[in-house]
Amino acid sequence: MSLPTRLYPLDFTREEKRIRGALVLVFDDQAFSVNELAGEILGPIEAGYFATLRFGPRQRSYLLGRYAAKLGLSKVVRERDLRDIEVTRGVFEQPVVQGQEGFSVTISHTGSLAGALAYPTGHPIGIDIEVIEPARYQTILTQLSEPEKRLIETSITDRYQIATALWAAKEALSKVLTTGLMSPIQIYNLTEFQRLDSGTWEGLFQNFAQYKAKVWIGSSYAFAMVFPKRSVLGLDDDLSEVL
């Protein structure tokens, strides 16, 4: 079974080193069979957990996320059978790659889109995908700092998009730190957030100066990637075009 996917090989340059990763986006076409996909991609531990999920939306999001994660990992570890790449859950619900020493994966899913980025464990990365929904705007504002709110106020037409992008950057940082948003939200505040081009932004963090965020804003989603500040991302594609 195949689902609509986009694969993006990644190169991070740090000093004189090249660090390779793989980003995968998977789109839910609503036509796939949950049980068929589970049988094709899940290993024994994952299948055991999947059997405990009782609700259709949770089953679908879990499978889409694992499918994206396994496709990405298969590109960096050269394993073709996705069932042999197991991604279990850590104590903070973070994804843990089993049997593939030296590699990790970060996963996000929302709405009909799931994404995963496979990377060498020694070069931490976190991603987050958020739906751009005007109905969430006021809720997001309550979680932003005053400087972040002022940044949004300077935009006349993109307020919903920028607010969602800031939130996605915070979520992605929390995944790098393996905390989720279980700590006070203020520790994830951004000090800078600048537009690089029409659909891409870059930001720095107040309390975690060693990391930076790159965010792509599309018509439906904001996609954030947080990685070490001194690393340079090599990606020719404009992700905002597919979001």
JORA-V597117 format. One record per backbone hydrogen bond with DSSP energy under -0.5 kcal/mol. NH is the residue of the N-H (numbers start at 1). CO is the residue of the C=O. E is the energy in kcal/mol with one decimal. If there is no record, write none. Layout:
{{NH	CO	E} {NH	CO	E}}
This chain:
{{4	27	-0.5} {6	25	-2.3} {8	23	-3.1} {10	21	-2.7} {11	234	-1.3} {12	19	-3.1} {13	232	-2.7} {14	12	-0.5} {14	17	-2.5} {17	14	-2.7} {19	12	-3.4} {20	18	-0.5} {21	10	-2.1} {22	118	-1.9} {23	8	-2.6} {24	116	-2.8} {25	6	-2.5} {26	114	-3.1} {27	4	-2.9} {28	112	-3.1} {29	27	-0.7} {34	32	-0.6} {37	33	-2.6} {38	34	-2.4} {39	35	-2.0} {40	36	-1.4} {41	37	-1.8} {42	38	-2.2} {47	43	-2.8} {48	44	-1.9} {49	45	-1.8} {50	46	-2.9} {51	47	-1.8} {52	49	-1.7} {53	50	-1.4} {54	52	-0.5} {59	55	-2.2} {60	56	-2.6} {61	57	-2.4} {62	58	-2.3} {63	59	-2.3} {64	60	-2.8} {65	61	-2.3} {66	62	-2.5} {67	63	-2.8} {68	64	-2.3} {69	65	-2.4} {70	66	-2.7} {71	67	-2.3} {72	68	-2.3} {73	69	-2.7} {74	70	-2.5} {75	71	-0.9} {75	72	-0.8} {76	72	-0.8} {76	73	-0.8} {77	73	-2.5} {78	74	-0.7} {80	78	-0.5} {82	80	-0.9} {84	81	-1.7} {85	82	-1.3} {86	84	-0.7} {86	98	-0.7} {88	86	-0.6} {88	96	-2.6} {90	94	-3.0} {93	90	-2.0} {96	88	-2.6} {98	86	-3.1} {103	100	-1.6} {104	119	-2.9} {106	117	-1.8} {108	115	-2.6} {110	113	-2.7} {113	110	-2.3} {114	26	-2.6} {115	108	-3.3} {116	24	-2.0} {117	106	-2.2} {118	22	-2.6} {119	104	-2.3} {121	102	-2.0} {123	120	-2.2} {126	226	-2.0} {128	224	-2.0} {130	222	-2.5} {132	220	-3.0} {133	131	-1.0} {136	133	-2.0} {137	134	-1.3} {140	136	-2.5} {141	137	-2.3} {142	138	-1.3} {143	140	-1.8} {144	141	-1.4} {149	145	-2.3} {150	146	-2.3} {151	147	-1.8} {152	148	-1.7} {153	149	-2.2} {154	150	-1.0} {154	151	-0.6} {155	152	-1.8} {162	158	-2.7} {163	159	-2.4} {164	160	-2.1} {165	161	-2.3} {166	162	-2.5} {167	163	-2.0} {168	164	-2.5} {169	165	-2.1} {170	166	-1.9} {171	167	-2.3} {172	168	-2.5} {173	169	-2.2} {174	170	-2.2} {175	171	-1.3} {176	172	-1.7} {177	173	-2.1} {178	175	-0.6} {179	174	-2.4} {180	174	-1.5} {182	179	-0.6} {182	180	-1.2} {183	180	-0.6} {187	184	-1.9} {188	185	-1.6} {189	186	-1.7} {191	204	-2.1} {192	204	-1.2} {194	202	-3.1} {196	200	-3.1} {197	200	-1.6} {200	197	-0.5} {201	215	-3.0} {202	194	-2.6} {203	213	-2.6} {204	192	-1.4} {205	211	-0.7} {206	189	-2.7} {211	208	-1.8} {212	227	-2.3} {213	203	-2.8} {214	225	-2.8} {215	201	-2.7} {216	223	-2.9} {217	199	-2.8} {218	216	-0.6} {218	221	-3.0} {220	243	-1.1} {221	243	-1.5} {222	130	-2.5} {223	216	-2.9} {224	128	-3.0} {225	214	-2.6} {226	126	-2.9} {227	212	-1.9} {228	124	-0.6} {229	210	-3.1} {231	228	-1.6} {232	13	-2.7} {233	231	-0.5} {234	11	-3.5} {235	233	-0.7} {239	237	-0.9} {241	238	-1.6} {242	239	-1.8} {243	239	-0.7}}
